[in-house]
Amino acid sequence: MKQHAVERMKLGENVSALARELGVDRTLLYLWRARTQRGREPGPEGPIDVRQIRIQELETKIAGLEGALGRKGMELDFFAGALRRIAESRQKSENNGGTASTRKSAGEPQRGKAKKAAKRGN
């Protein structure tokens, strides 16, 4: 299971989603990956540096966050445009420039106490 999870991480799968799927903490997946990488034979560049592993993890995380930020920017642009179009359509459809705040100003017939009060005032 550990080796399979590490392989999926290498393929770029979302670590949080993978952790939820496996029922483990996300940091445990990073620990498995670090142990797997340390267990390998040193390559031509020499032994694996733990700091370099951390740098790679953070660069991957930054790339994911930049992507999320870009998607949020696109969503913001979409909704701002939608609100602008709604506001424009409302301005075109309004006859008097605004909605009535009371029944009297809207021209609706008065009812009940308001009608009696209006009669007394006249």
C-alpha positions as CSV (number, residue, x, y, z in Angstrom):
1,M,0.0,0.0,0.0
2,K,2.8,2.5,0.9
3,Q,4.7,1.9,-2.3
4,H,1.5,2.3,-4.4
5,A,0.6,5.5,-2.6
6,V,4.1,6.9,-3.2
7,E,3.9,6.1,-6.9
8,R,0.6,7.9,-7.1
9,M,2.1,10.9,-5.4
10,K,4.9,10.9,-8.0
11,L,2.3,10.9,-10.8
12,G,1.0,14.2,-9.3
13,E,-2.1,13.0,-7.6
14,N,-3.6,15.4,-5.0
15,V,-2.0,14.4,-1.8
16,S,-4.9,15.5,0.4
17,A,-7.4,13.5,-1.7
18,L,-5.1,10.5,-1.6
19,A,-4.8,10.7,2.1
20,R,-8.6,10.8,2.6
21,E,-9.0,7.9,0.2
22,L,-6.4,5.8,2.2
23,G,-7.7,7.0,5.6
24,V,-4.3,8.3,6.7
25,D,-2.9,11.7,7.5
26,R,-1.4,13.7,4.7
27,T,1.9,14.1,6.5
28,L,2.3,10.3,6.7
29,L,2.2,10.2,2.9
30,Y,5.1,12.6,2.8
31,L,7.0,10.6,5.3
32,W,6.5,7.4,3.3
33,R,7.8,9.2,0.2
34,A,10.8,10.5,2.0
35,R,11.7,7.1,3.4
36,T,11.3,5.5,0.0
37,Q,13.6,8.1,-1.6
38,R,16.2,7.7,1.2
39,G,16.1,3.9,0.7
40,R,17.3,4.2,-2.9
41,E,20.9,4.1,-4.0
42,P,22.5,7.5,-4.4
43,G,22.3,8.7,-8.0
44,P,25.1,10.5,-9.9
45,E,24.3,13.7,-8.0
46,G,25.3,12.0,-4.6
47,P,23.2,11.2,-1.5
48,I,19.7,12.6,-1.2
49,D,19.5,15.8,0.8
50,V,16.4,16.0,3.1
51,R,16.3,19.8,2.5
52,Q,16.2,19.2,-1.2
53,I,13.3,16.8,-0.8
54,R,11.5,19.5,1.3
55,I,12.2,22.1,-1.4
56,Q,10.7,19.8,-4.0
57,E,7.6,19.3,-1.9
58,L,7.1,23.0,-1.4
59,E,7.6,23.7,-5.1
60,T,4.9,21.2,-5.9
61,K,2.7,22.7,-3.3
62,I,3.3,26.2,-4.7
63,A,2.5,25.0,-8.2
64,G,-0.8,23.6,-6.9
65,L,-1.6,26.9,-5.1
66,E,-0.8,29.0,-8.1
67,G,-3.2,26.8,-10.2
68,A,-5.9,27.2,-7.6
69,L,-5.3,31.0,-7.5
70,G,-5.6,31.1,-11.2
71,R,-8.9,29.2,-11.2
72,K,-10.3,31.5,-8.5
73,G,-9.3,34.5,-10.6
74,M,-11.2,33.1,-13.5
75,E,-14.2,32.5,-11.3
76,L,-14.1,36.0,-10.0
77,D,-13.9,37.4,-13.5
78,F,-16.9,35.2,-14.5
79,F,-19.1,36.3,-11.6
80,A,-18.1,40.0,-11.9
81,G,-19.2,39.9,-15.6
82,A,-22.4,38.1,-14.7
83,L,-23.2,40.8,-12.1
84,R,-22.4,43.5,-14.5
85,R,-24.8,42.0,-17.1
86,I,-27.5,41.7,-14.5
87,A,-27.1,45.3,-13.4
88,E,-27.2,46.5,-17.0
89,S,-30.4,44.5,-17.7
90,R,-32.1,45.8,-14.6
91,Q,-31.3,49.4,-15.6
92,K,-32.8,48.9,-19.0
93,S,-36.0,47.4,-17.6
94,E,-36.6,50.0,-15.0
95,N,-39.1,52.7,-16.0
96,N,-38.8,55.2,-13.2
97,G,-35.2,54.5,-12.2
98,G,-36.0,52.7,-9.0
99,T,-38.5,50.5,-7.2
100,A,-41.2,52.0,-5.0
101,S,-40.5,51.9,-1.3
102,T,-44.1,52.1,-0.2
103,R,-47.5,51.0,-1.6
104,K,-48.6,54.6,-1.9
105,S,-45.6,55.6,-4.0
106,A,-46.1,52.5,-6.1
107,G,-49.7,53.6,-6.8
108,E,-51.3,50.6,-5.1
109,P,-54.6,51.1,-3.4
110,Q,-54.5,51.7,0.3
111,R,-55.9,49.2,2.7
112,G,-57.1,49.1,6.3
113,K,-55.7,51.6,8.8
114,A,-53.7,53.4,6.1
115,K,-56.9,54.1,4.2
116,K,-58.7,55.4,7.3
117,A,-55.7,57.6,8.2
118,A,-55.6,59.0,4.7
119,K,-59.3,59.9,4.9
120,R,-58.8,61.7,8.3
121,G,-55.9,63.7,6.8
122,N,-58.0,65.1,4.0
